[in-house]
Amino acid sequence: MNVLAQTTTPTPQYGDLALFGNRPFWLTLIMCVVVFLALILLTLFTTWFERKVVARMQQRTGPKQWGPFGLLGPIYDGIKLALKQGITPKNADTFVYLLAPALSAMAAFMVFAVIPVGPVVSIFGVQTPLQLTDFPVAVLYVLAVASIGIYGIVLAGWSSGSTYSLLGGLRSSAQMISYEIAMGLSFVSVFLYASTMSTSGIVAAQNNLWYAILLPVPFVIYLIAMVGETNRAPFDLPEAEGELVAGYFTEYSGLRFASFYLAEYINMINVSAVAVTLFLGGWRMPAPIATIWPGANEGWWPLLWFVLKIYAFIFVFVWLRGTLPRLRYDQFMRFGWKVLIPVSIVWILAVATIRAINNTYQVELRTVLLWVGLVLAVVAAFAFILDVRRGSKGDEEEAEEFDGMSFGYPVPPLPGQELNVTRRAKATVTTTAVPAPEPEAGPEGEESTRE
């Protein structure tokens, strides 16, 4: 008698890509709409949160008139921007001018497609992870979409027909290149340690220990790079008010300006979510708390932990804006190319070497990485200080005397030039005295004057 053996398919664990792709279309559509609305609401709340935090830092009350605790203020701001007239400059390239804000906003929304916000839950009877999708190179997708979003800023600066906007777009492109490289290099050690590039797999790999503790140097590099990537203070050089009026969106108003405003705050949420996913265990609570409370990482609770972690990073964004002055552009670029990128490369080589040694000799990897990270942090700090001193000393030695009134009107000196004369001395215009004409006698003996 032949008995047919029945085989059962094992249930995929979290981090397995087999969890994705079997979701009904209607559920995917609902999740897309929920993510879109959630990002809009989080943006409104973030603007209120930023105003409140900065007000507390400056010993002010902040928003309080519009609704309870001023929570309705961002809604009124959105209505005001929607009702404003959109003005297109005469010299603008109309198609590109209108395309740029839509491109920035669209790219900002697309990043969240691969961010895991919770474990597998039941939604209308369907078991599904709280994540739209995932694939083997999900983190590379995040970098690609972030790179596309920068095109909106560059095209806005180029198409506006304004010098200030063009300078803001050029600054943003140079800033993106330098800090996108540092950001990408900070991910490599995470890939080496997690052995995957999928976001859910990286979260699953941090079940016992967060990578922010195990890989402190890439975590710090990413924190600096994400502030530069989002053009936030003190790295908001593409939109520096004191230099470029408003930078790349100087010529935008109404809903077009609101699109850039929305993209900036959504990008803050995006980079914070990526930091939480790659370095802070994603939606997981720390292992000691999860041991005490077994249900902390089950059901819908992890969604709350994920949002709280995001707003911890957003508080850092606001804190930096309220405390640090804007960096000079050459200092900012020098820091990216001469400090962040070399330290990232050295750290990757160290992690790869230690991983190879660990596979052969079974050394204590955690202790070695912590010591290597400490040494690299000290070396990076000394290198930055010496570079700044060398640059200031070189500026002093190569300073040239500059005549600020050579064009007939005051002109500020360029880098490497020094204005050694006082403003009043240069503002004094030397003229040749012309003798006054002698009065002429009129026919009646009276003196007449020339008009």
C-alpha positions as CSV (number, residue, x, y, z in Angstrom):
1,M,0.0,0.0,0.0
2,N,1.5,3.3,-1.1
3,V,1.1,6.2,1.2
4,L,1.5,9.6,-0.2
5,A,3.7,11.7,2.0
6,Q,2.3,15.1,2.5
7,T,4.9,17.9,2.8
8,T,4.2,21.1,4.5
9,T,5.8,24.4,3.5
10,P,7.6,26.0,6.4
11,T,6.3,29.4,7.5
12,P,8.8,32.0,6.5
13,Q,10.4,34.0,9.3
14,Y,10.7,37.7,9.5
15,G,13.5,38.9,7.2
16,D,12.7,36.3,4.6
17,L,11.8,37.8,1.2
18,A,9.2,35.1,0.7
19,L,6.9,37.2,3.0
20,F,6.5,39.7,0.1
21,G,4.8,39.3,-3.2
22,N,1.8,37.2,-2.1
23,R,-0.2,40.2,-0.8
24,P,-3.6,40.9,-2.4
25,F,-3.7,43.9,-4.7
26,W,-6.4,45.6,-2.7
27,L,-4.4,45.3,0.5
28,T,-1.3,46.8,-1.2
29,L,-3.3,49.7,-2.5
30,I,-4.7,50.4,1.0
31,M,-1.2,50.3,2.5
32,C,0.1,52.7,-0.2
33,V,-2.7,55.2,0.6
34,V,-2.1,54.8,4.4
35,V,1.7,55.5,3.9
36,F,0.9,58.5,1.8
37,L,-1.5,60.0,4.3
38,A,0.8,59.1,7.2
39,L,3.7,61.0,5.7
40,I,1.5,64.1,5.1
41,L,0.3,64.0,8.7
42,L,3.8,63.4,10.1
43,T,5.0,66.4,8.1
44,L,2.3,68.6,9.5
45,F,3.1,67.4,13.0
46,T,6.9,67.8,12.4
47,T,6.5,71.5,11.5
48,W,4.5,72.1,14.8
49,F,7.0,70.0,16.7
50,E,9.9,72.1,15.3
51,R,8.3,75.4,16.2
52,K,7.6,74.2,19.7
53,V,11.1,72.9,20.4
54,V,12.8,76.0,19.0
55,A,10.5,78.2,21.1
56,R,11.4,76.3,24.3
57,M,15.1,76.6,23.4
58,Q,14.6,80.4,23.1
59,Q,12.3,80.7,26.2
60,R,9.2,81.4,24.1
61,T,5.8,79.8,24.1
62,G,5.6,78.9,20.5
63,P,2.3,78.1,18.6
64,K,-0.7,78.3,20.9
65,Q,-3.5,80.2,19.3
66,W,-4.7,77.9,16.5
67,G,-6.4,74.9,18.0
68,P,-5.3,73.1,21.2
69,F,-1.6,73.7,21.8
70,G,-1.4,75.3,18.3
71,L,-1.8,72.0,16.5
72,L,-4.0,73.4,13.8
73,G,-1.4,75.9,12.7
74,P,0.3,73.7,10.1
75,I,-3.2,73.0,8.5
76,Y,-3.8,76.7,8.2
77,D,-0.3,77.2,6.7
78,G,-1.2,74.5,4.1
79,I,-4.4,76.3,3.2
80,K,-2.6,79.6,2.9
81,L,-0.1,78.2,0.5
82,A,-2.8,76.5,-1.5
83,L,-4.7,79.7,-2.0
84,K,-1.6,81.8,-3.0
85,Q,-1.1,82.6,-6.6
86,G,1.7,80.6,-8.4
87,I,3.9,83.1,-10.3
88,T,6.1,81.9,-13.1
89,P,9.1,84.1,-13.8
90,K,9.4,85.6,-17.4
91,N,12.8,84.1,-18.0
92,A,12.0,80.6,-16.6
93,D,11.9,77.4,-18.6
94,T,8.3,76.7,-17.9
95,F,8.2,72.9,-18.3
96,V,11.3,72.3,-16.2
97,Y,10.3,75.0,-13.7
98,L,7.0,73.1,-13.1
99,L,8.5,69.7,-13.2
100,A,11.2,70.3,-10.5
101,P,9.0,70.6,-7.4
102,A,6.9,67.6,-8.4
103,L,10.1,65.5,-8.9
104,S,11.4,66.4,-5.5
105,A,8.1,65.5,-3.7
106,M,7.6,62.3,-5.7
107,A,11.1,61.0,-4.9
108,A,10.5,61.8,-1.2
109,F,7.4,59.7,-1.1
110,M,9.0,56.7,-2.9
111,V,11.7,56.1,-0.3
112,F,9.3,54.8,2.3
113,A,8.3,51.9,0.1
114,V,11.0,49.7,1.5
115,I,11.1,50.9,5.1
116,P,9.9,48.2,7.6
117,V,7.7,49.8,10.3
118,G,6.5,46.7,12.2
119,P,6.5,42.8,12.2
120,V,4.0,40.5,10.6
121,V,0.4,41.4,11.6
122,S,-3.1,40.5,10.6
123,I,-4.8,43.1,8.4
124,F,-8.4,42.2,7.5
125,G,-7.5,38.5,8.1
126,V,-4.4,38.6,5.9
127,Q,-1.0,38.0,7.5
128,T,1.4,40.6,6.1
129,P,4.5,42.5,7.3
130,L,4.1,46.2,8.0
131,Q,6.2,47.1,4.9
132,L,5.1,47.8,1.4
133,T,7.8,45.8,-0.3
134,D,11.4,44.5,0.0
135,F,14.0,43.0,-2.3
136,P,17.7,42.0,-2.0
137,V,19.0,45.5,-2.8
138,A,16.5,47.6,-1.0
139,V,19.1,49.9,0.6
140,L,20.6,50.7,-2.8
141,Y,17.0,51.6,-4.0
142,V,16.9,54.1,-1.2
143,L,20.2,55.7,-2.3
144,A,19.0,55.7,-6.0
145,V,15.7,57.5,-5.2
146,A,17.5,60.0,-2.9
147,S,19.8,60.8,-5.8
148,I,16.9,61.3,-8.2
149,G,15.3,63.7,-5.7
150,I,18.3,66.0,-5.9
151,Y,17.5,66.6,-9.6
152,G,14.4,68.5,-8.5
153,I,16.6,71.0,-6.6
154,V,19.2,71.3,-9.4
155,L,16.5,71.7,-12.1
156,A,14.6,74.3,-10.0
157,G,17.8,76.4,-9.6
158,W,18.6,76.2,-13.4
159,S,15.1,76.7,-14.7
160,S,14.1,79.7,-12.6
161,G,16.2,82.3,-14.6
162,S,17.6,83.7,-11.4
163,T,21.3,83.9,-10.4
164,Y,20.5,83.2,-6.7
165,S,18.5,80.1,-7.6
166,L,21.3,78.9,-9.9
167,L,23.9,79.3,-7.2
168,G,21.6,77.4,-4.8
169,G,21.2,74.5,-7.3
170,L,24.9,74.3,-7.9
171,R,25.7,74.2,-4.2
172,S,23.1,71.5,-3.7
173,S,24.6,69.3,-6.4
174,A,28.1,69.6,-5.1
175,Q,26.9,69.0,-1.5
176,M,24.9,65.9,-2.6
177,I,27.9,64.4,-4.3
178,S,30.2,64.7,-1.3
179,Y,27.8,63.7,1.4
180,E,26.0,61.0,-0.7
181,I,29.4,59.2,-1.0
182,A,30.0,59.4,2.7
183,M,26.5,58.1,3.4
184,G,26.8,55.2,1.0
185,L,30.2,54.2,2.5
186,S,28.6,54.2,6.0
187,F,26.2,51.5,4.8
188,V,29.0,49.1,3.6
189,S,30.0,47.9,7.1
190,V,26.3,47.2,7.8
191,F,26.1,45.1,4.7
192,L,29.3,43.2,5.7
193,Y,27.9,42.5,9.2
194,A,24.3,41.7,8.2
195,S,25.2,39.8,5.1
196,T,22.2,41.3,3.3
197,M,21.0,44.6,1.7
198,S,17.3,44.0,2.3
199,T,15.9,46.3,5.0
200,S,13.8,43.6,6.7
201,G,16.9,41.3,6.8
202,I,19.0,44.0,8.4
203,V,16.3,44.6,11.1
204,A,16.2,40.8,11.7
205,A,20.0,40.7,12.1
206,Q,19.8,43.3,14.9
207,N,17.7,41.0,17.1
208,N,20.3,40.9,19.9
209,L,22.5,44.0,19.4
210,W,21.9,47.2,17.5
211,Y,24.5,48.2,15.0
212,A,24.8,51.7,16.5
213,I,26.6,50.1,19.4
214,L,28.6,47.6,17.3
215,L,29.4,50.0,14.5
216,P,29.7,53.5,16.1
217,V,31.8,55.2,13.4
218,P,29.5,54.5,10.5
219,F,26.6,55.6,12.7
220,V,28.2,58.9,13.5
221,I,29.2,59.4,9.8
222,Y,25.6,58.7,8.7
223,L,24.2,61.2,11.3
224,I,26.4,64.0,9.8
225,A,25.8,63.0,6.2
226,M,22.0,62.8,6.7
227,V,21.9,66.4,7.9
228,G,24.0,67.5,4.9
229,E,21.8,65.4,2.5
230,T,18.6,67.1,3.7
231,N,20.0,70.6,3.4
232,R,19.1,71.3,7.0
233,A,20.9,73.8,9.3
234,P,23.8,74.1,9.9
235,F,24.3,72.6,6.4
236,D,21.5,74.6,4.7
237,L,23.9,76.2,2.2
238,P,21.7,75.7,-0.9
239,E,19.1,78.0,0.6
240,A,21.2,80.3,2.8
241,E,19.0,83.3,3.4
242,G,21.9,85.7,4.1
243,E,23.7,84.8,0.9
244,L,21.1,83.5,-1.7
245,V,17.8,85.1,-0.6
246,A,16.2,81.6,-0.4
247,G,18.4,79.6,-2.8
248,Y,17.0,77.2,-5.3
249,F,13.3,78.0,-4.5
250,T,13.6,81.8,-4.5
251,E,11.3,82.1,-7.5
252,Y,8.7,79.6,-6.3
253,S,5.4,80.4,-4.5
254,G,2.1,78.8,-3.7
255,L,1.7,75.1,-4.1
256,R,5.0,74.8,-5.9
257,F,6.8,76.2,-2.9
258,A,4.7,73.9,-0.7
259,S,6.0,70.9,-2.7
260,F,9.6,71.8,-1.8
261,Y,8.6,72.4,1.7
262,L,6.9,69.1,1.9
263,A,9.8,67.2,0.3
264,E,12.3,68.7,2.8
265,Y,10.3,67.5,5.8
266,I,9.5,64.1,4.3
267,N,13.2,63.7,3.6
268,M,13.9,64.4,7.3
269,I,11.5,61.5,8.1
270,N,13.1,59.3,5.5
271,V,16.7,59.7,6.6
272,S,15.6,59.2,10.2
273,A,13.7,56.1,9.2
274,V,16.8,54.7,7.4
275,A,19.0,55.4,10.5
276,V,16.5,53.6,12.7
277,T,16.3,50.7,10.3
278,L,20.1,50.2,9.8
279,F,21.5,51.2,13.1
280,L,18.8,51.2,15.9
281,G,17.1,47.9,15.3
282,G,14.2,49.2,13.2
283,W,10.9,48.6,15.0
284,R,12.4,46.4,17.7
285,M,12.8,47.4,21.3
286,P,16.2,46.7,22.9
287,A,16.9,43.1,23.9
288,P,16.8,43.7,27.7
289,I,13.3,45.4,27.5
290,A,12.0,42.7,25.1
291,T,13.2,40.1,27.6
292,I,11.2,41.7,30.4
293,W,8.2,42.4,28.2
294,P,7.8,39.5,25.7
295,G,5.0,41.2,23.8
296,A,6.9,44.4,23.1
297,N,8.0,43.3,19.6
298,E,4.7,41.7,18.7
299,G,1.5,43.0,17.2
300,W,1.1,46.8,16.6
301,W,3.3,47.9,19.5
302,P,6.5,48.1,17.3
303,L,4.8,50.7,15.1
304,L,4.8,53.0,18.2
305,W,8.5,52.3,18.9
306,F,9.4,53.0,15.3
307,V,7.7,56.5,15.4
308,L,9.3,57.4,18.7
309,K,12.8,56.5,17.4
310,I,12.1,58.7,14.3
311,Y,11.1,61.7,16.4
312,A,14.2,61.2,18.5
313,F,16.3,61.9,15.3
314,I,14.0,64.8,14.3
315,F,14.6,66.3,17.7
316,V,18.3,66.2,16.9
317,F,17.6,68.0,13.6
318,V,15.7,70.8,15.4
319,W,18.3,70.9,18.1
320,L,21.1,71.5,15.6
321,R,19.0,74.3,13.9
322,G,18.4,76.1,17.2
323,T,22.0,75.9,18.4
324,L,24.6,75.9,15.6
325,P,25.4,78.7,13.1
326,R,25.7,77.9,9.4
327,L,29.0,76.6,8.3
328,R,31.1,78.4,5.6
329,Y,30.8,76.6,2.3
330,D,34.5,75.7,1.9
331,Q,34.7,74.4,5.4
332,F,31.6,72.2,4.9
333,M,33.0,70.7,1.6
334,R,36.4,70.2,3.1
335,F,34.9,68.3,6.0
336,G,33.1,66.0,3.7
337,W,35.9,65.2,1.3
338,K,38.9,65.3,3.7
339,V,37.4,63.8,6.9
340,L,34.2,61.8,6.4
341,I,35.1,59.9,3.2
342,P,38.7,58.9,4.2
343,V,37.5,57.7,7.7
344,S,34.7,55.7,6.0
345,I,37.1,54.0,3.7
346,V,39.5,53.1,6.5
347,W,36.7,51.8,8.6
348,I,35.4,49.6,5.8
349,L,38.9,48.1,5.4
350,A,39.1,47.5,9.1
351,V,35.7,45.8,9.3
352,A,36.5,43.6,6.3
353,T,39.9,42.6,7.7
354,I,38.5,41.9,11.2
355,R,35.6,39.8,9.7
356,A,38.1,37.7,7.8
357,I,40.3,37.2,10.9
358,N,37.2,36.4,13.0
359,N,36.2,33.7,10.5
360,T,39.6,32.1,10.9
361,Y,40.7,32.7,14.5
362,Q,37.4,33.5,16.3
363,V,38.5,36.7,18.0
364,E,36.2,38.9,20.0
365,L,34.9,41.1,17.2
366,R,32.9,43.6,19.3
367,T,35.8,44.7,21.4
368,V,38.1,45.1,18.4
369,L,35.6,47.2,16.5
370,L,35.0,49.5,19.4
371,W,38.7,50.1,19.8
372,V,39.2,50.7,16.1
373,G,36.2,53.1,16.1
374,L,37.7,55.1,19.0
375,V,41.1,55.4,17.3
376,L,39.5,56.5,14.1
377,A,37.3,59.1,15.8
378,V,40.4,60.6,17.6
379,V,42.4,60.7,14.3
380,A,39.4,62.3,12.4
381,A,39.1,65.0,15.1
382,F,42.8,65.8,15.0
383,A,42.8,65.8,11.2
384,F,39.9,68.2,11.0
385,I,41.5,70.6,13.5
386,L,44.8,70.6,11.7
387,D,43.2,71.1,8.4
388,V,41.2,74.0,9.6
389,R,44.3,75.6,11.1
390,R,46.3,75.0,8.0
391,G,43.6,76.5,5.8
392,S,43.4,79.6,8.0
393,K,47.1,80.0,8.1
394,G,47.4,79.7,4.4
395,D,44.7,82.3,3.9
396,E,46.7,84.7,6.1
397,E,49.9,84.1,4.3
398,E,48.4,84.4,0.8
399,A,46.2,87.4,1.6
400,E,46.4,90.2,-1.0
401,E,45.7,93.8,-0.6
402,F,42.3,94.5,-2.1
403,D,40.8,97.8,-3.2
404,G,37.1,97.5,-2.5
405,M,36.3,100.8,-4.3
406,S,38.2,100.1,-7.6
407,F,34.9,99.7,-9.5
408,G,33.4,102.9,-8.1
409,Y,31.2,101.1,-5.6
410,P,32.0,98.9,-2.6
411,V,32.8,95.3,-3.4
412,P,33.6,92.7,-0.7
413,P,36.9,90.9,-0.8
414,L,37.2,87.3,-2.2
415,P,38.7,84.4,-0.2
416,G,42.5,85.0,0.0
417,Q,42.2,88.8,-0.3
418,E,42.3,91.2,2.6
419,L,40.9,94.7,2.9
420,N,43.5,96.7,4.8
421,V,42.0,100.2,4.4
422,T,39.1,101.7,6.3
423,R,35.8,102.1,4.6
424,R,35.6,105.8,5.2
425,A,39.0,106.4,3.6
426,K,38.0,104.5,0.5
427,A,34.6,106.1,0.3
428,T,36.2,109.6,0.2
429,V,36.2,110.8,-3.4
430,T,39.0,113.3,-4.3
431,T,37.9,116.0,-6.7
432,T,39.7,119.0,-8.3
433,A,38.6,122.3,-7.0
434,V,37.2,124.6,-9.8
435,P,37.3,128.3,-9.0
436,A,34.0,130.1,-8.8
437,P,33.3,132.5,-11.7
438,E,33.5,136.2,-11.2
439,P,30.2,138.0,-11.0
440,E,29.4,140.1,-14.0
441,A,28.0,143.6,-13.9
442,G,24.6,144.2,-15.5
443,P,23.6,147.1,-17.5
444,E,22.3,148.8,-14.5
445,G,25.4,148.2,-12.4
446,E,23.8,145.2,-10.6
447,E,25.6,141.9,-10.2
448,S,24.0,139.0,-12.0
449,T,24.6,135.4,-11.0
450,R,24.8,132.4,-13.2
451,E,22.3,129.7,-12.7
